[in-house]
Amino acid sequence: MIRFTAAAVVSAGLGLAGVLATQTIAVAAVAAAQPVHFDSESTAQAGCPNDTVVWLNTNTGIYHRLSVRRYGRTHRGGYVCKSAADAAGDREAQGKDR
């Protein structure tokens, strides 16, 4: 959630329209940063022909490769292109979950 204090709005010289425009831009930037989720592994492979398909846990932002036991098994998640997940700031599982 984006919060603006009255002092920040006044010091930035923003009126209500400026605050709403700033919120809209910030929300659009967050939405654009999220990788495309595919419903199935085969659809993901077609959508990322030159990239590795990984399973992204959407609750944690951690992705798992095919060789990992949690691949496709977390409660919330989807198949994504690895490069898109990396660009969105998601990271690969480490340690025993790798």
C-alpha positions in Angstrom: 0.0 0.0 0.0 1.3 3.5 -0.9 0.8 6.1 1.8 1.4 9.8 1.5 1.7 12.2 4.4 0.2 15.6 4.2 3.6 17.2 4.7 5.0 15.2 1.8 2.2 16.3 -0.5 2.6 19.9 0.5 6.4 19.9 0.2 6.2 18.2 -3.2 3.7 20.7 -4.4 1.2 18.0 -5.2 -2.5 18.5 -5.1 -5.0 15.6 -4.9 -4.7 15.0 -8.6 -0.9 14.8 -8.3 -1.1 12.3 -5.5 -3.6 10.1 -7.4 -1.4 10.2 -10.5 1.6 9.2 -8.5 -0.3 6.3 -6.9 -1.5 5.2 -10.4 2.1 5.2 -11.8 3.4 3.3 -8.8 0.7 0.6 -9.0 1.3 0.3 -12.7 5.0 -0.2 -12.2 4.4 -2.9 -9.6 2.0 -4.7 -11.9 4.4 -4.5 -14.9 7.2 -6.0 -12.8 5.3 -9.2 -12.1 6.2 -12.1 -14.4 3.5 -13.8 -16.6 2.1 -16.9 -14.9 1.3 -19.9 -17.1 -1.4 -22.5 -16.1 0.7 -25.5 -17.2 4.3 -26.4 -17.8 3.7 -27.1 -21.5 2.1 -23.6 -21.9 5.1 -22.0 -20.2 7.6 -23.9 -22.4 5.7 -22.5 -25.4 5.7 -19.0 -23.9 9.5 -19.1 -23.1 11.1 -21.1 -25.8 14.6 -19.8 -25.2 14.4 -19.7 -21.4 14.1 -22.1 -18.4 10.7 -22.7 -17.0 10.5 -22.5 -13.2 7.8 -22.8 -10.6 7.3 -19.5 -8.7 5.8 -19.5 -5.2 3.8 -16.3 -5.4 3.6 -15.9 -1.6 7.4 -15.9 -1.1 8.8 -14.8 -4.5 11.0 -17.8 -4.5 11.2 -20.0 -7.6 12.1 -23.7 -8.0 13.6 -25.6 -10.9 12.3 -28.8 -12.4 14.7 -31.0 -10.4 13.4 -29.7 -7.0 10.7 -31.5 -5.0 8.6 -28.3 -4.6 8.5 -27.7 -8.4 4.7 -27.3 -9.1 3.7 -28.2 -5.6 3.4 -25.0 -3.5 -0.2 -23.9 -2.6 0.1 -20.6 -4.5 2.2 -20.3 -7.6 2.6 -20.7 -11.3 5.0 -21.6 -14.1 7.1 -18.6 -15.2 10.1 -17.9 -17.4 13.2 -17.7 -15.2 14.5 -14.5 -16.8 11.1 -12.8 -16.1 11.2 -14.0 -12.5 14.8 -12.6 -12.1 13.7 -9.3 -13.6 10.8 -9.0 -11.2 13.2 -9.5 -8.2 12.2 -13.1 -7.4 15.0 -15.4 -6.4 15.9 -19.1 -6.6 15.4 -21.4 -3.7 18.5 -22.1 -1.6 19.7 -24.9 0.6 17.7 -28.1 0.9 14.8 -26.5 -1.1 17.1 -26.0 -4.1 
